[in-house]
Amino acid sequence: MGRFNGATVLITGATGGLGSGAAKAFAAEGARLVLSDLDEAALADFAATLDTEKATLAGNIADEKLSQDLVQLAVEKFGRLDIAINNAGIVHSFVRLPQVTSEEARRVVDVDLLGVFYAMKHQIPQMGASSGKAARAASSSTSPRSPVSPARPSFRSMPPPSMASLG
Ligand SMILES: NC(=O)c1ccc[n+]([C@@H]2O[C@H](COP(=O)([O-])OP(=O)(O)OC[C@H]3O[C@@H](n4cnc5c(N)ncnc54)[C@H](O)[C@@H]3O)[C@@H](O)[C@H]2O)c1
């Protein structure tokens, strides 16, 4: 029996390096997956390789409606949302700050900051409704004490859903 049997896990940036690794690891532990990324065909191809129940929805995480739709998909398909890996993201060009265009900086803020904000804004109420328990993603660059920091995933330290609490 997998450690995440019965849990529904939402992963954005699911076809990328860390996202696909997380999806495979959660699938191997029995989780049901809601997967999202930009490229619909690549997402469908990747999802087909996973031996678990899954649903996919492609889109841009900087568009708030995608986050709303992903939570709705989790509820419609699996009746709950337990864990979210808000992993989709970009980095700006590796140049000195004055060479970063304002347009590029705005894009990074839209995806990496607002994208995670939109995601958590729609996920948290549903996680509360699912079981009163939810896993919180965290990274070395965000405070482990803040329950709502836009965050990157830390899979190794993530406990089973029954053990995780929001805040
Ligand atoms: N790999 C690392 O060492 C490292 C270090 C620090 C932070 N990160 C961050 O962790 C996350 C995953 O890293 P990775 O190495 O797997 O990166 P990756 O580029 O392989 O994967 C990121 C995924 O996010 C998707 N994505 C990008 N913009 C999107 C958008 N607007 N809407 C929806 N999906 C979008 C991409 O299509 C891609 O599949 C990224 O946010 C990255 O910035 C990675």
The ligand as an ORCA input file, in Angstrom:
! r2SCAN-3c Opt
* xyz 0 1
  N      16.162     22.720    -10.929
  C      16.692     23.510    -10.004
  O      17.842     23.364     -9.583
  C      15.880     24.631     -9.403
  C      16.431     25.441     -8.419
  C      15.643     26.451     -7.848
  C      14.351     26.638     -8.281
  N      13.849     25.853     -9.259
  C      12.477     26.094     -9.663
  O      11.752     24.875     -9.510
  C      10.789     24.777    -10.557
  C      11.013     23.506    -11.360
  O      12.354     23.459    -11.818
  P      12.757     22.540    -13.014
  O      14.245     22.438    -12.972
  O      11.957     21.291    -12.985
  O      12.358     23.462    -14.223
  P      11.786     23.038    -15.647
  O      12.000     24.225    -16.534
  O      12.297     21.719    -16.049
  O      10.226     22.887    -15.342
  C       9.392     23.986    -15.162
  C       8.073     23.654    -15.801
  O       7.194     24.769    -15.593
  C       6.475     24.987    -16.801
  N       6.079     26.382    -16.886
  C       6.860     27.456    -17.096
  N       6.132     28.569    -17.151
  C       4.838     28.184    -16.993
  C       3.610     28.882    -16.990
  N       3.560     30.215    -17.160
  N       2.474     28.181    -16.802
  C       2.502     26.836    -16.635
  N       3.641     26.112    -16.643
  C       4.796     26.785    -16.823
  C       7.446     24.619    -17.913
  O       6.757     24.324    -19.120
  C       8.193     23.433    -17.310
  O       7.618     22.202    -17.677
  C      10.952     26.002    -11.442
  O       9.995     26.946    -10.997
  C      12.334     26.469    -11.136
  O      12.479     27.864    -11.332
  C      14.569     24.863     -9.833
*
